[in-house]
Amino acid sequence: MNNIDITLSGEEFFHRYGRKKTVSMFTLGCKVNQYETEAMEEIFEKNGYIIVNSDEIADIYVINTCTVTNLSDRKSRQFISRAKKLNKDAVIAVVGCYSQISPDEVSKIEGVDVVIGTTDRSRILELCEKAKKENEKINIVRNVKTQKKFETINIDDIKSKTRAYIKIQDGCNQFCSYCIIPYARGPIRSRELDDIIKETKKLADAGFKEVVLTGIHVASYGKDIDKTSLNRVLEEVGEVNGIERIRLSSLEPTLIDEDFMKNIVKIGKVCDHFHLSLQSGSDTVLKRMNRKYTTNEYRDIVKLIRKYMPNAGITTDIIVGFPGETEEEFNETLEFVKEIRFSRIHVFKYSPRKGTPAAKYENQIDGNIKNIRSEKLIALGEELMLEFNSKFINSTLSVLFEEESKKEDGYIEGYTTNYVRVKSNKDSSMIGKIVYVTINEKKDDFLLGK
């Protein structure tokens, strides 16, 4: 492994060393990061590299970072150290949000050879090979605030064969007081509609039944370019033959109004599942968070969704222990969650993120209090999930089967349109297909059916 020349082409490398070059990818963070990692993997594969697991010896390690919390930064640094121990001669490239926010800090980490932010990831192979050939450290992070155009990094060969993600948007203009992402990703940039449809058709031709439209702030799609909108994207994706389901990733609640709901019902392919970020059920906390809605507005949006899609799964994110959150404010969140009756809740304990306004707020909450509040909310969330799932016993639901069950031998599993996990003893030939299943039992966090 020592003193190898990874700048050779794949075939030249194979003939000289008896094997092809290898690259290992490690991804932290959101679905957008996962999409971008897959796109970078494809760049390497097209140039003769073999993708290996993150705990294997590789010629190049790429760490696609998240910076939502200080813990995310620490995990990135830990993996950089681990990669260097696996192969001291490897090229290590650090890309993504942590690099964008702290390029100098990342560049100074021992072993790092290439630093790329949240742009220019299409140059990953070129820069890694240049760093190896010229034995130099490369840092090309640039000011993302000046980025005005969506940077396309396509995927031609999706690894999954059931559900595919399509990145339609980047950036965020919201500036919630706890969030670093607008600084890491820059202003909103929408992908051209023609490009989205081109990728959708390619996915349909490859046999995909479901696409998930994702981005950093999907609700803002189209606000920076003329003659398009998220509604229009949904309409045109819905026209693509072969695509039977369209799912939206996390949405800002204020996107949804009567016209939006009428339109998606008319399209007929949009899943009745909405991940509406709440963050708190207390208006005073929402104001300190710089969220752009009240609990009354959120409540009305949920009522509107259920008016048009009565069985909609409504999932959410909630932060507990935000600076200054009193017991009364936390109880307001508990009561609001009980009222809305979410189908699933993701609970996060507030973690101060350097560079955000909330990190400087007074009255930071003690860790033990955060733990207690988190446990209470998680318990309530599990109770509501079981209640929601129970509604569908003895019902017949359409399920897109995705894989063999890892726990129940002889079973396959997948998801309904409203994002309930279903397992069935149907034949594995049903994987990748949408099948009607009669539900007869509830178990843990999933349903069983035939």
HELIX and SHEET records of a PDB file:
HELIX    1   1 GLY A   10  TYR A   17  1                                   8    
HELIX    2   2 LYS A   31  GLU A   45  1                                  15    
HELIX    3   3 ASN A   70  LEU A   86  1                                  17    
HELIX    4   4 CYS A   97  ILE A  101  1                                   5    
HELIX    5   5 PRO A  103  SER A  107  1                                   5    
HELIX    6   6 ARG A  121  ARG A  123  5                                   3    
HELIX    7   7 ILE A  124  GLU A  134  1                                  11    
HELIX    8   8 VAL A  144  THR A  146  5                                   3    
HELIX    9   9 ILE A  181  ARG A  185  1                                   5    
HELIX   10  10 LEU A  193  ASP A  205  1                                  13    
HELIX   11  11 VAL A  218  SER A  220  5                                   3    
HELIX   12  12 LEU A  230  GLY A  238  1                                   9    
HELIX   13  13 PRO A  253  LEU A  255  5                                   3    
HELIX   14  14 GLU A  258  ILE A  267  1                                  10    
HELIX   15  15 ASP A  283  MET A  289  1                                   7    
HELIX   16  16 THR A  295  TYR A  308  1                                  14    
HELIX   17  17 GLU A  327  ILE A  340  1                                  14    
HELIX   18  18 PRO A  357  LYS A  360  5                                   4    
HELIX   19  19 GLY A  367  SER A  390  1                                  24    
HELIX   20  20 SER A  428  MET A  430  5                                   3    
SHEET    1   A 6 ILE A  50  VAL A  52  0                                        
SHEET    2   A 6 THR A  22  THR A  27  1                                        
SHEET    3   A 6 ILE A  60  THR A  65  1                                        
SHEET    4   A 6 VAL A  91  GLY A  96  1                                        
SHEET    5   A 6 VAL A 114  VAL A 115  1                                        
SHEET    6   A 6 ILE A 138  ASN A 139  1                                        
SHEET    1   B 4 ARG A 189  SER A 190  0                                        
SHEET    2   B 4 ARG A 163  ASP A 170 -1                                        
SHEET    3   B 4 GLU A 210  GLY A 215  1                                        
SHEET    4   B 4 ARG A 245  LEU A 248  1                                        
SHEET    1   C 3 HIS A 273  HIS A 275  0                                        
SHEET    2   C 3 GLY A 313  VAL A 320  1                                        
SHEET    3   C 3 ARG A 344  LYS A 349  1                                        
SHEET    1   D 6 THR A 396  GLU A 404  0                                        
SHEET    2   D 6 ILE A 412  THR A 416 -1                                        
SHEET    3   D 6 ARG A 421  SER A 424 -1                                        
SHEET    4   D 6 PHE A 446  GLY A 449  1                                        
SHEET    5   D 6 ILE A 434  LYS A 443 -1                                        
SHEET    6   D 6 THR A 396  GLU A 404 -1                                        
END                                                                             
